[in-house]
């Protein structure tokens, strides 16, 4: 079981705004090695995981609340309406980071599809390709 002091140290470490030495001093440890030892404990790892999951939930909640605004912003960017490229780059990086933390990325995104309509579309595309191929062979 982690003490309040240990949880505070982990929270400060997780936030990433202070150096390890500053965290050690803020919570009353003499050496920064105490923070590193704390971080190795299984309870600390579980607490870090909990903090991470809370952060992702909060970020997803904010994203859901602002999804309409976000969609409009992404469409604006996609249409080339970019006044400040550095700002747009930072926004897209932040969005990518958020999605990756939520477990969504180009590598592992699960696409939910309407199987019947996709099968029909694939079938029709295949038929069109075959018809074009037959037409070119006859000529």
N, C-alpha and C positions, 0 to 999 in steps of 0.2 A: 504494500500500500504506500502510495506516495504522500509525502507531507505537503502542506500548503507551500512551503518554501521551495520544495522540489518542483511542484507544479508551476509555480511562478517562474522558476529558472527555465523550465522547458518551454513555457509560453513565450518568454522573452527570446529564447533561442529560435523558436519556430517563426516568430515575427521577423527575425533577421535584421532588426534595426540597430542592434548593439553588437559589439565584439564579445567574444567569449570572456575575456578579462572583465569587461564592463558588467556583464551579466553576473559573473562571480562576485564582484564587488557589490552589486545591487542587492543580491540576496544574502550576502554575508559570508561567502566562502572565501578562504584565504588564497586559494590557488585555482587557476582555471582548469587544472587537471580534474578537479572535483566535478566540474560540469561534464567533461568528457566521460568520466566514470559513470555519472548519473545517466547519460544518454545511452550507455551500453546496457543498462538494466532492461529486462523484458517489460516491466511495468511502464518504464519511460517510453519504450517503443510503442506500446499499446496506447499510451496517452498521446503520443505524436500522431499515431494513426487516427485517433479520435478527433484531434484538432484538425487534421487534414480533411477528414470526411465532413466535419462541420463547415469548414471553409468551402468545400465543393458544394455542399447543400445550399449554403448561403449564396454562393455565386450563381448557381442554377436558378434559385428562387428569384434573384435580381434579374437574371436573364429572362426568365419567364414573364416577369412583370413588364419588362421593357422589350419584349419580343417584337411588337409591332414597330416600335421606334428603331430597333436594331435591323429589322428586315428592310425598312425604308432606307436606312443608312447604307446597308450593303448593296441595295439596288442602285443607289446614287453613285456609289463607288464603282460598281460594275458598269454603269453607263458612262464612266469616264469623268464624272463631275468631281474632279480632285483639285482643290485649291492649294492644299498644303500636303505634299507627298510624304513628308516626315510624320505628320500627324496620322495620316491614313495608314502608313506602315505600322506605326505604334498601335493603332486601334486593331489592325488585323492580327498583329502578333499577340496582343492581349486576348483577343477572341480565340485564337488558335490555342493559346495556353490554357484558357478556361475549358475549352472543349476537350483537350487532352487530359486535363485533370478530372474531367467528368467521365473519362474513359472512351471518348469519341475522337477518332482521328482517321485520316485517310487509310491507314493500315488496318484498322479493326472496326470500322463503322458497319453496323448491321443495317442493311437496307431492307425495309419492310415493303414488300411489293404485293400488288394484287396479282396473284399468280395467273388467273385465267386471262386477264387482259394482256399480260405480258406474253403468255403463250400464244394468244391470237396474233399479237403484234409480231412476234418472232416468226410465226408461221407465214403471215402475209409478206413479211420482208423476204423470207426464203423463197416464196413463190415468185415474187417480183424478180429476184436475182436469177432464178431458173428460167423465167420467161425471157429475160434479157440475154442470157447465155444461149438459149435456143434460137433466138432471133439473130444473133451474131453468127451462129454456125450455119444457118440457112443461107446467109448472104455469101 
